[in-house]
Amino acid sequence: IPVASSSYYLSSGAQGISVFKMQEYLNEIAAVNNAASDTGDGMYGPRTTTMVQQFQYLYDLNIDGVIGKATWDAIVNERNKL
């Protein structure tokens, strides 16, 4: 997964390796922040949406539950700081 890409957009209903990697990254960030984690199953369902919204809230991003460019970059950057 690249550090940043304007072509990446994930939302409810998406599935696959990109979703799995974002779930993995969010779980690593959540563990450090003692926050809820997701199953990491590669399916962008309600739990992933909630986790993304929590991340967006904590990192002062637009809280829409969608992983667009700003959220994607923030997740990758935070994960790389670990």
Beta strands, then each sheet from edge to edge (+ up, - down):
end
